[in-house]
Amino acid sequence: MKIAWQPDLLLVAVAGGRVVGTAMVGYEGHRGWINYLAVDPDVQRQGVGPQILEHAGHRLADLGCVKVQLMVRTENRRVIGFYEALGYVEEPVVAMGKRLSAVPRPFIIEPALRDHAR
Ligand SMILES: CC(C)(COP(=O)(O)OP(=O)(O)OC[C@H]1O[C@@H](n2cnc3c(N)ncnc32)[C@H](O)[C@@H]1OP(=O)(O)O)[C@@H](O)C(=O)NCCC(=O)NCCS
């Protein structure tokens, strides 16, 4: 669960006592990531999304992160204009993924750094 991993980066926007937006932010030491940004349809187009992204940027910068990235589902391309209005640019990358449950586990690969430390 996200709440058990970098809980300070699980952002919840509250207004008038109710949740109006969320984002799952992540940082692995190289890039910051924004996942699942969403604003309650009742309060969209009122600047909540940009506020969440700005807050995420501050949190990531405090951790030493210098670049934030995010992925947009191809069927959700209409949202790209929103990000572009906030200074995000489309990058020439193809995102690839694989469910780890499908990976066979014949042996354990130790972290490379552990060997170097000896
Ligand atoms: C995308 C989303 C988070 C935006 O949040 P929001 O709070 O409604 O953002 P706002 O509309 O207030 O955005 C601020 C600015 O972006 C602009 N904007 C919003 N959508 C836009 C679009 N599709 N194209 C161009 N500009 C857009 C707004 O005009 C506004 O600019 P302005 O203040 O100068 O008028 C929200 O629409 C949402 O939750 N969508 C469903 C979930 C989703 O698709 N999330 C993204 C996953 S990658």
Ligand as a Chemical Component Dictionary entry (heavy atoms), coordinates in Angstrom:
data_LIG
# 
_chem_comp.id                   LIG 
_chem_comp.type                 NON-POLYMER 
_chem_comp.pdbx_formal_charge   0 
_chem_comp.three_letter_code    LIG 
# 
loop_
_chem_comp_atom.comp_id 
_chem_comp_atom.atom_id 
_chem_comp_atom.alt_atom_id 
_chem_comp_atom.type_symbol 
_chem_comp_atom.charge 
_chem_comp_atom.model_Cartn_x 
_chem_comp_atom.model_Cartn_y 
_chem_comp_atom.model_Cartn_z 
_chem_comp_atom.pdbx_ordinal 
LIG C1  C1  C 0 -6.565 16.625 -15.054 1  
LIG C2  C2  C 0 -7.124 17.178 -13.746 2  
LIG C3  C3  C 0 -6.305 16.607 -12.587 3  
LIG C4  C4  C 0 -6.982 18.699 -13.772 4  
LIG O1  O1  O 0 -7.322 19.202 -12.481 5  
LIG P1  P1  P 0 -8.110 20.575 -12.306 6  
LIG O2  O2  O 0 -8.077 20.967 -10.882 7  
LIG O3  O3  O 0 -9.455 20.454 -12.926 8  
LIG O4  O4  O 0 -7.187 21.564 -13.143 9  
LIG P2  P2  P 0 -7.626 22.994 -13.767 10 
LIG O5  O5  O 0 -8.625 22.848 -14.855 11 
LIG O6  O6  O 0 -7.988 23.896 -12.651 12 
LIG O7  O7  O 0 -6.251 23.341 -14.467 13 
LIG C5  C5  C 0 -5.632 24.575 -14.438 14 
LIG C6  C6  C 0 -5.300 25.021 -15.806 15 
LIG O8  O8  O 0 -5.139 23.988 -16.775 16 
LIG C7  C7  C 0 -5.969 24.278 -17.912 17 
LIG N1  N1  N 0 -6.467 23.032 -18.466 18 
LIG C8  C8  C 0 -7.161 22.092 -17.833 19 
LIG N2  N2  N 0 -7.433 21.057 -18.671 20 
LIG C9  C9  C 0 -6.874 21.405 -19.857 21 
LIG C10 C10 C 0 -6.797 20.790 -21.124 22 
LIG N3  N3  N 0 -7.345 19.590 -21.350 23 
LIG N4  N4  N 0 -6.131 21.419 -22.102 24 
LIG C11 C11 C 0 -5.573 22.627 -21.897 25 
LIG N5  N5  N 0 -5.612 23.263 -20.722 26 
LIG C12 C12 C 0 -6.257 22.657 -19.721 27 
LIG C13 C13 C 0 -7.098 25.099 -17.354 28 
LIG O9  O9  O 0 -7.635 25.914 -18.359 29 
LIG C14 C14 C 0 -6.407 25.907 -16.310 30 
LIG O10 O10 O 0 -5.761 27.041 -16.830 31 
LIG P3  P3  P 0 -6.248 28.489 -16.445 32 
LIG O11 O11 O 0 -6.287 28.528 -14.941 33 
LIG O12 O12 O 0 -5.213 29.379 -17.038 34 
LIG O13 O13 O 0 -7.598 28.608 -17.057 35 
LIG C15 C15 C 0 -8.620 16.836 -13.591 36 
LIG O14 O14 O 0 -9.291 17.257 -14.747 37 
LIG C16 C16 C 0 -8.882 15.361 -13.349 38 
LIG O15 O15 O 0 -8.907 14.895 -12.209 39 
LIG N6  N6  N 0 -9.112 14.591 -14.434 40 
LIG C17 C17 C 0 -9.437 13.176 -14.315 41 
LIG C18 C18 C 0 -8.236 12.349 -13.868 42 
LIG C19 C19 C 0 -7.071 12.483 -14.820 43 
LIG O16 O16 O 0 -7.222 12.407 -16.040 44 
LIG N7  N7  N 0 -5.878 12.670 -14.222 45 
LIG C20 C20 C 0 -4.638 12.762 -14.962 46 
LIG C21 C21 C 0 -3.954 11.433 -15.028 47 
LIG S1  S1  S 0 -2.458 11.523 -16.018 48 
# 
loop_
_chem_comp_bond.comp_id 
_chem_comp_bond.atom_id_1 
_chem_comp_bond.atom_id_2 
_chem_comp_bond.value_order 
_chem_comp_bond.pdbx_ordinal 
LIG C1  C2  SING 1  
LIG C2  C3  SING 2  
LIG C2  C4  SING 3  
LIG C2  C15 SING 4  
LIG C4  O1  SING 5  
LIG O1  P1  SING 6  
LIG P1  O2  DOUB 7  
LIG P1  O3  SING 8  
LIG P1  O4  SING 9  
LIG O4  P2  SING 10 
LIG P2  O5  DOUB 11 
LIG P2  O6  SING 12 
LIG P2  O7  SING 13 
LIG O7  C5  SING 14 
LIG C5  C6  SING 15 
LIG C6  O8  SING 16 
LIG C6  C14 SING 17 
LIG O8  C7  SING 18 
LIG C7  N1  SING 19 
LIG C7  C13 SING 20 
LIG N1  C8  SING 21 
LIG N1  C12 SING 22 
LIG C8  N2  DOUB 23 
LIG N2  C9  SING 24 
LIG C9  C10 SING 25 
LIG C9  C12 DOUB 26 
LIG C10 N3  SING 27 
LIG C10 N4  DOUB 28 
LIG N4  C11 SING 29 
LIG C11 N5  DOUB 30 
LIG N5  C12 SING 31 
LIG C13 O9  SING 32 
LIG C13 C14 SING 33 
LIG C14 O10 SING 34 
LIG O10 P3  SING 35 
LIG P3  O11 DOUB 36 
LIG P3  O12 SING 37 
LIG P3  O13 SING 38 
LIG C15 O14 SING 39 
LIG C15 C16 SING 40 
LIG C16 O15 DOUB 41 
LIG C16 N6  SING 42 
LIG N6  C17 SING 43 
LIG C17 C18 SING 44 
LIG C18 C19 SING 45 
LIG C19 O16 DOUB 46 
LIG C19 N7  SING 47 
LIG N7  C20 SING 48 
LIG C20 C21 SING 49 
LIG C21 S1  SING 50 
# 
